[in-house]
Amino acid sequence: MSGGNGARLLLLPLLLRVAESATPNGTKSVPSPPATTTFSSEDLGEQIEQAVESRVWGRKEEPPELAHVVRRSTRSGKDAKKAGETWKRPKVWSKTPVIGASGKTARKTTAAPKTEKPVKPKQPVKPLKPVRQCPPLGMESLRVKDDQIRASSYQRRGLGPHRGRLNIQSGIEDGDIYDGAWCAQYKDKKQWLQVDAGKPTRFTGVILQGRNSIWSFDLVHTYKVQLSNDTISWKSCMNGSEEAVFEGNQDPETPVLAAFPESAVARYIRINPQTWYENGTICLRAEVLGCAVPDPNNIHSWQEDEGSKDKLDFRHHNYKEMRKLMKSVHEACPDITRIYSIGKSYMGLKLYVMEISDNPGKHELGEPEFRYVAGMHGNEVLGRELLLNLMEHMCREYKLGNPRIIQLVKETRVHLLPSMNPDGYEMAYKKGSELSGWALGRYSYEGIDMNHNFADLNSIMWDAMELEMDKSKLINHHFPIPAQYTSKDAFVASETRAVIRWMQSIPFVLSANLHGGELVVVYPFDMTRDWAPRELTPTPDDSFFRWLATAYASTNQVMSNPDRRPCHNEDFLRHNNIINGADWHTVPGSMNDFSYLHTNCFEVTVELSCDKFPHASELPREWENNKESLLVYMEQVHRGIKGVVRDKDTEAGIADAVIKVDGIDHHIRSAFDGDYWRLLNPGDYEVTVSAEGYIPVTRSCGVHYEPYPTICDFRLTKTAKHRLRGILARGGKIPKDLKLRLRQLRQQKTRKVRERRQNRR
């Protein structure tokens, strides 16, 4: 052992007391219950109904604080112990468990010998106090690098130690390099998975899963834990005077937490499987809980890396806390913010939106509408927290006079929907960041995946293209929603219906849908044309969608890192971290495709993080990773051309005018007051505007590289029939020019009739 390591060992008792006296962020270890919030405005005034709360969180129970990991196995179905209750020892065995015929673990028990004389008992083990759980080291979030993970053996590269990360997902093909766990080559009790924390760390627990695979069923039932400072001398985790054996998994997907009886300080930790599924092999995915211990030889290590210099509310917010934070932002910036609801979830939780604009509550002529939507899948929570941080940040920077934020607020109307699926979020939140698994909370309360729940307009468009002989009769935008989809009996989530009404009521120009579980930006189409599993299926605006996706990905600190490793089973670095959705996997009924085909709005999906539910300690770092990307993407709403379509005679705006760009087979329409926005890459374009009852007008519009739009206004002249109809309706006198025009039209019609008769002869 080197001198440096020896000095650290001498100071371990002191460091342990220092580490136990403070949490990673320097706060007290016992969380305070969330405060009850009453909103004063009409939209926010009511409290959640008791019936709703009892079904979402459990009657008379508040959601647990996510800063501390729940100390129970998620398989128990019971909630974590409340403050003031007696703490019980973790489930450990002093004897090696045996596997019964059913495949479940059972304890070996030995009856106490019967004696007539009292025997002097051994020194009893003192009752164990609950150990405050440290945050995860970062196996799932990839903060732990591949070279920090080793194993005694492994079957092949795809089942190597680097694949032993919590919630890692396997590829579809069995035997590829992206399998769903670390799997040992041998079936014996000498196998181990080792994690190097990189520095002295106070370890408090391990979370285990089995192998993610559609072909195999492998998991570990029980295991031991060893600790070391040099990888030569190892010490077992003890339960009093006996070696602790921890309970593992009974199914491959449910994460199971084993809290250590006592925390221990070391640099290396090994997971040593003892029993496993009898018809399988030793396979596991893991997360390790640990707090870094300050190094006495390095004074800088005592200064904790906060991850972000922005003083924002970096924590996970349940429904009540989210409302409270939104209310606080509105109170801090009442002149530029407005909170409104677009509907309710199945359980009655409102879908709140934060509007940020210099004139909130009103659409201003020529000002584009932008939206961010997060939480479509309730367990993909990072987008929710990023949008809450974004509204805090914009409010604060606006008040500080940040010119970039001031310009964005004055020239853009921003709408932030942090939670589209609040029911699903509450289910995942209750389990905790590391224990909710890969799918808990993904779906709505009714079991609906909202990203497949929008009307499939792609099939309607492609069917029409195949059946219609006259291509001029085809439409390429604003496809109507089928009647069967809008019926009350249709299997459409209430949250989906609310978002569709929202899309139809506001002329959105640009949007992004924030997800989690990968690191990539996905652009439409999301659905393949022939129902293939995956196939490149671009839109007519493919070049601009690629620009939008690149704008986000290239400014994201993690995505733009050329040395990052793939999250799960796809290497998106070779695609520059962007991909056509259908070329990844087909998604019928996606919100991206629906938005493009039913409205004017261009929308992409941003997969924000490998970890769907990052621990609260990761949030400051994730904010820094995405802050610039969120702002840059919003600014793209000002690319292309914009203008107002007006009546040449009255100067009134013309609603529903069709804007056609030569060479792009996708049109848009003007808003209710005649303004429009057409997103385009730099270049010169021939633009034609037409409207019912008006003569079409074509003009050239150039788009430059500067980050602001080109103004292209149009003034349309009514057709003679349209003008005559309006004059007669008002009881006015027909002007001479109109009489002349009507006479010319009658003569043209008469000439055409004569020509047809001559042709028949």
N, C-alpha and C positions, 0 to 999 in steps of 0.2 A: 504494500500500500504506500502511495506517495505521501510526502509530508503534508501536502495541502489537504488530502483526504483525511489524514490523521487528525489535523487541527479541527476539521469540520466535525469529526466524530466526538471529540472532546466537548464541543459546544452544542451538540445535538439536544441535550436536555434543556439548555437555555433557549435555543431556537424554537424548540417545540412549544415551550410556554409562551414565547412571543407570538408564534403563529396561531396558537389557539386563542389568544386574547383578542384577535382582530380578524375580521372577515377580509376577503381579498380587496374590497373597496373601502375598508376602514370603518365600516358601520357596525352597529351591534348585530349579534347573530340572531336575535329573536325578532322576526318580522312583525310589524304592526298590522292589524287587520285593515282591509281597504275601507276608506271612509265612505259613508253614504252621501250621495250627492243629489241635491234637488236643484233642477234648472229653473230659471225664472222665466225664460221665453216660452211661448206657447208650444213650440215643437219639443222642448226639452223639459217641460214642467212635470211630467208624470214620472212616478217610480215604476219599476218593472212589477208587473202583477205577481202576487205571491204564488199563484198557480204556475206561472211561467218559471219563476226562480226554482221552485221545488222540483220541476222536471229537468231543468238544465243543470243545477248545482246540487240538488238534494235539499230536502226541507230543513230549514233552520241551520243551514251550513253555508259558510262563505267559501269561495274558491281559495285554494292554498296559495301561498306566496311562492312564486316561481324562482326567486333567488336562491332557494334551498331545495335540493332535490328531494322528492318524496322518499321516505325511508322504508317503503314496503314493496314487495313484489307486486307487480300489476296483476298477477294471476289471482291474488287473494280476494280481489273485489271489494276490499275494505279501504277506507280512507286513512290517510296518515293520522297519527295520534295528535290530538289537540293539546295545547299548552295546559299544563297542570295535571295531566294524566300520568299514571305510573308507566315508566318506560320498561318494556320487556326486552330480554336479550334477543339478539338476532338468531335466526334459525341456523344452528351449527350442530355438528355431531362429533362426539369424541371417538366414535367407532366408524369405520368405513361403511357406508350404506350398501345395501345389496339390492339388486334389481329383481323384482318379483316377476311372476309369469305375465302380469299385465304390462310390464315395462316401466312401472312406476317405482320410485325409490322407496325403500322402507328402512327403518332403523333397526340395528341390532341392539337388543336390550338384554341385560343380565340381571336376574333376580338377586336382590340383596340377601346375603347369607343370614339365616336365622340363628341367633345366639341367645343364650339365656342371660349371660352377663352383659351389661352395657359395654360397648366398645368405644374407646376414645376416638371421636371423629377427627378426620383430617382438617387442616386449616381450611375453612370455607372460602370460596371465591367471593370477593366482594361484588355486590350488585353492580352491573355495568351501567354507566351513565350514557345517555344518548350522545353519539358523536356528531358534531356539527359537520354536515357534508360539504366538501369542497366542490368547486366547479369541475367540469370535465377537462382533462388534459388537452383534448382536441383530436382524438382518433377519428371521430365522425366528421369534424369540420376541417380536417387535413392540416391542422396546426402541428400535429405530430407527423413528421416526415417519414417516408418509407424506410429510410436507413436507420430510423430509431426503433424499428420493430424487427425482432428476430424470432426464430423458432427452432426447436430441436430438430425438426424435419418437416418436409411438406411433400405432397404427392407430385405436384407439377407447378409450373410458373403461375397458372391461373388460380391455384389454391395456395399461393405463397403467403407468408406472414403479412405482407402489405395489404392483403385482402381481408384481414381479420378485423375490420373496422365496423363499428356499430352501424346498422341500417344500410350497409353497402348492398347494392343490387347487382344481381348476376345478369349476364347476357342470355339471350334466348337459346343459343346453341350450347349444348353441354360439351365441355372439353376445350373451350376457347380460353383466351388469356384473361377474360373478365368473369371469373366465377364468383360465387356469393359467400365466401368465408375463407378462413385459413383451415386447412385440413392436414392433419399429421399423416406421415407416410406409414407409421406403425401404430398398432393398437395395443398400447401398454401404458402404464402409469408413469413412465419416464418422459412423456411428451410435455412440452411447455411452449407458451407464447410469451415473449419477453418484450417489455416496453422500456425504453430509456427516456426518462423525463428530462435529461440534459443537465439537471442540477438537483441539489437536495430538495426533496418534495415531501410534504406531509400527505400520505395516502390515507384515504378514508373509506374507499369502497370500490367495487367493480360492478359493471352492468354487462350482462351476457345475453346473447342471442344465438340461435342455431344457424344453420346454413340456409341462405336464400337460393332456392333452386326449384324449378318445376319438374325436375327429373329425380331428385334425391331427397331423402329425409334423414338428416344428420344433425345431432345436437349432443350437448354435454349435460349430464344429469347432476353431477357433483364435481367439485374441484377444490384444490388447495391453493394458497397464495404464499409465495416466498418473496423476500425483499433483500436487497443487497446494495452496497455502495461501490463495489468493484467487480461484480460478476464472478467473483471467485468464492467468497464466503457468503452463504445464503442463510437467512433466518426465516423460519416459517411464521405466518400470522397465527397468533395464539388466541385461544378462548380460555382465559385463566391460565391453568397449568397444562392444558391439553392443546394439541394441534387442531386448529379449526378446519372443518370441512364445510364448504358453503354449498347451498342449494343452487342448482343451475336451472335448466329449461325443461319444460315438458312439451313444448311445441317450438318450431323453428323461429317464429316471428315475434313472439311476445318478449319484450325486454324484461329481465329480472335483475333487480338490484340486490346486491349483498353488501350490507354495511358492516365494516370491520368492528369487532368488539371494542378495540382501541385503535386510535390512529397511530401510524408509524412513519418515521422519517427515514427516507432512503433515496437513492437515485434510480434504481432499477426495480422493476416489479415483474414477477412471473406468475402466470396463470397455469396451474398444473392439473389437468383433468384427471379425475379418479374413476368415474363411471360415465357411460355414454349409452346412447340408444343401441340395444343389443343387435339389431339388424343393420346398423349403420357403422360409421367410423367417427373418429374424433374430429369434429369441425365446430368452429365457433366464430362469432363476431363479438367484439368487446369495446367498451369504453371504460377508462380508468378515471376515478375522481381523485384529484390531488391539488393541494395548494403549494405554490412555490415558497420555500423557506429562504429568507434573506441570507445572502452569503456574507459572513463577517469580514472576508478579505476583499470585498468589493462594495464600497459605500454606495455606488450608483444602483446596485441591485435592490437597495432598500426603498428606492423611489419607484413605486409601482407604475407600470405603463398603463395609463388610463385608456389608451386606444384612440381618443379624440379630445381635442382642445375645446370643442363646442360644449357648452354647459346645457345639455338637453336632458330630458327625462328618459334615460336609458334603462328601461325595464320592460317586462311584459305587462300589458294592460288588459284586464278582463273588461267586460262590457261596461260596468259602472265606472271603472277607472278611465276607460277610453272617453266616455261622455264627459267626465270631469276634466280631463286634459283638453278636450276640444272646447269646452266652456271657458277654461282659463285662457286659451289662445284668443278666443273671441273677445273676452273682457280686456285682454292686453292690447288688441288691435281692432276695436269695434268699427273703425272707419273703412277697413279693407277686408273684413271677413263677415261671413254669414253662415249659419248652420241650418241645414234643412234636411228633411227626411224624404226619401223616394218611395218608401213602403215599409213593410214588415216581413220578418222571417216567418217560417212556419210556427215557431214558438212565440211569436209576438214581439221579438226584439227589433227595434227600428234600424233601418239602414241609413245611417247618418252620413251626410256629405258636408265637407267644409269647402265653402267657396271663398276664393281669394281674388279680389279685384279692386280697382280704385272706385268702382261704382257697383258694389255688391247688390245682387237681386235684380239686375237689369242687363239685358243684352244690348250692347252698344254697337252702333252701325260701324262695320269695318273691323271690329275687334274679334279675333278668333277665339273659339271655345276649345279648351283643352281638358282632358280628364285622365286621372290615374285611378285604376281599380285594383284593389288588393283583397286577399282573403277569399277568393272564389272557392279554393280548397281550404277548409278551416284549419287544417294542421300545417299549412305552409304560411308561417306566421311572420316571416321577416318583412314582407311587403307591408303588412299592417303597421309594424313599428316604424318602418322607414317613412311612411306617409305621415304618421303622427310627429315624427322628428322633423319632417319637411315643413309641416305647417308651423311648428315652433320656430324653426330656423328662418323661414320667410318673414314671419311676424317680427322677430327680433332684429334681423338684418335691415328690414324696411325702416324700423324705428331708429336704427343706428345710421341710416343714410347710405347704405350700400347701393351704389348706382346701378349695379347689375340687377339686383332684386327690385329696385324702384322701377326700372324700365320694364321688367317682366310683369310686375303688378299693373302698371299703367296701360300696357299694350296687350295684355292677355287676360282672359277670364278663365281662371283655373278652378277645377272641381276635383276634390280628393275624396274618394270613397274607400276608407281604410278596411272595411269588413263587409264583404258581400255575403259571407256565410257565417254569421255570428253564432248560430247554433252549433255548427261543427267546431268552431274555435273553442267554445266553452268546454266541449267534451275533451279536446286535446289539452287545453289549459289545465283541466282538473288533474290529469295524469302527470303533467310536468314535461319539461323539455326533453329529457332523455328517456322517459318511460312511455311516451305516447306511441312509439313505434312508427311504422312507415305509413299506415293508412287510417288510424283512428282520428276522426274528425274531418277526413277528406270530403265526405259526402254531406249532403244536407240532412236534416233530421228525418226526412222521408226516404233517405237512401239514394238521392239523385246526385249524379256527377254533373255539376252545372256546366262544365266545359264541353259536355256532349248534349246539352239540354236546349240549345237555341235551334231555331227552325233551320232545317237543312235546305238552304236556297241554292247550294252548289248543284245538287242533283236536278233541281227544276231548271236551272240555266243550261246545264249540259244536255238534258233531255230535249229542251226546246231547240238547241243548236242542231241536234241530230234529226229532228222531225220536220222542222220548218224549211221549206224549199226556198221561200223568198227571204233572204237574209236581211233585207231592209226592214222587215217587220219585227226582227228580234230586238229585245231590250237588253241592255248590259249594265243597268244600274237601278237602284230603288225597286228591287223585286218585291212584290207584295207577299205578305205572310199567308200561307195556306189556311183555309177556314178551319180545317180539323185541328190545327195547332192552337188556334185561339179559343177553342171551345172549352167549357168548364171542365169537361171530363178528360181533357188532354193531360198526359203525364208531364206537366211542366211545373217546376218549382215556383213557389210564390216569389222567391227572390229573383228568379229569372224573369218572370213577368214584370216585376218592378223595374228591373234594369232596362228592359225593352221599352217600357213607357218613358223612362228617363231619356233613352237614346232618341226617341221620337219627338220629345218636347223641346230639346235643345239642339241647335245646329252644330254639333261637335265636328271639329276638323281633324284632330289627332288624339290618339289615346295609346296607353300601354296597360297591359294586364299583368300584374306582378305575381309570379309563382315562386316555387322553391323546389329544391331537390336536384338541381343541375346548375351549370354555369354556361348559359348560352342565350342568345336572343333569337326568337323564332318569328318568322314573318309568313304571311299567307301566300298561297292557300294552305290550309291545314289538312284538307281532305283530298285524297287521290281521286282521279276522275273515274277509274274503273274498279274502285274498291280494292286496289292492291294494298298490301301491308305498308309499303313505302314506295314512293315514286315522286320525282321532281315534278311539281305542279305549280308553275308560276302564275301570277296575276298579270294583267296588261301593264300594271305599274310596278313590275318586278324591280327595275333599276332603282326607283325611289325607295321601295321597301328595303332593298339592300343598303341603301344609304342610311335610312333610319336605324336599321339594326346595327350598322357599323358605328353610327354616332354614339350609341349607348355602349356597345362592347369595347370600343377603342378607348373610351375614357373611364372604364371601370378598372380599378386597380388590380383586381384579381384576374379578370378575364384577359387583360392586356399583358399579364405576366407570362413570358414565353416559357418559363421553367415550371409552371404549375402542372400538377399531374391530373389526369382525368378523374372525375368524381366517381363514376360507377362503371359503365360499360360502353361508353362512347367517348372518343377523343375528338372534341370539337375544336381543338387548337388547329387542326388541319383545315378546318372551315373558317378560320379567323373568328371563331366563337359566334358565328351566325349560321343559321340554317333555314331552308324552306321547311315549313312544318310538315308537309306531306312527305318530304324526303327523309324525315326523321321517323315518323309513324303517323298513320292516317287518323284524323280526329273529325268524324262527322258531327255537325252541329256545334262547331266552336264559335266563341264570341268574336274572334278575329274575322272569320269568314262572314259571319252574319253582319257585322258592322260595315264591312266593305261592300257587301252586296245590297244591303237594305237602307243604308244611310250614306252620307258623304264622308264618314269618318274612316281614316286609315288607322289601323291598330296592329300592334305587335305584342308578343308575349315575352316577358323577361324572366328567365329562370335565374334567381338571384344568388343561390348558395347551394353547395352540396348538401348541407344540413337543412332539412325542412323546418326544424324547430330549434334554432340555435339557443344555447344557454344565454341567460341575461348578461353574463360577463363578456359575451362575444358582440353584443349590440353596438358598443362604441366603435369597434373596429369595422363592423359591417357598415355603419353609417359613413365612415371615411372612405370605404371601398366604393360606395354608391352615390355619395353626395354630388360629385361633379357630374356623374352620368345622369342623374335625375334632372338637374338643371339644364344640361346641354340638350337632352331629349325634348324638354319643354320648349326650348328655343327654336326647335326645328319646325314648329307650327307656323313660323314666319317665313318659310322658304316657299318659292313658287310665285304665283300671281294671285292678286286679289282685286276686288273692285265692287261696283254697284251696277246692277242692271236696272235702267230707268225707262219710263215711258217718255218718249221724245217731246210729247206735247204737254204733259202734266208734270213731268219730273218726279212722278211717284215711283217708288220701287216696285219691281215686278217679281212676285214670288213664283217659285217653281220654274224659272227659266232654266233651260238645259244648256250647260257649258260643255262644248265638245272640243277636244284637243286633237288636231290632226296627227294620225299615227298611233294614238293610244285608244284602244277600244273599250274605254270605260268613261262614262260621263258623270258629271255631278249636277246638282241643282242649286239654285239660289235660295236663300232663306226667306222668311216671311216678309222682310222689309227690303228684299232685293239684293243684299250683299252676298258675296260668295268668296270662297278661298279654294284655289286649286294647287295642291302640292305638286311641285315639279323640280327636277334637277336643272342645273344651269344649261341654257341653250335658247334657241329661237323657235317659237311655236306659232302655228296658225290656229287661232281660236275662233270658233263659231258659236254664237249665242242665239238660241231660238226660244220662242214662247208661243203659246196658243193665242192666235189672233194677231200676231206680230210678224213682220218681215224679218227673216234671219239676217244677222250682221256678222261679218268676218273681219278680223284684224290681226296683225302680227303683234306678238307680245314676247319680249326677251326677258330671260331670267339670268341674273348675274350671280357671281360667287359671294357677294356680300350677304350677310345674314339678315336681310330684310326683303320683303316681297316687292315685286313690280306691280304698280297700280295699272290696271286695265279696266277702265269703265266702259260700259256699253249703253247706248241709247237706241231703243228700238221704236220703229214706226209701226203703228197699227195697220193692219190690212184694211182695204176699202170696206169690206163687209163688216169688219169689227168696228170701224169708225162710224159707219152708217147705223149699225145697231145701237151704239151708244148715243148718237145724236137723236135718233127717234125715241129712245127711252126717255131722254130728257125733254122731248118736245121742241127741240131746237130746229134752226134752219140749216139746210144742207148747203155747204160752201161750194163755190164754183169749181175749185180744184177737185173736190170729191166727185162732183157731177161728171167732170171730164174723165176722171179715172174710171167711174162706173160705166160710162159710155164705151171706153176702150175695152173694158173687160167683156161687155156684151158683144162687141164686134169680134173679139178674139174667139169667143165661144161660138158665134155664128159661123166664123171661118172654119173652125174645126169640124163643125157638123157637116158643112158642105164637102169638106175633104173626105170625110168618112163615107158619105153617100157616093161620091165619085169612085172611091176605091172599091165599093161593093159592085158597081157596074162593070 
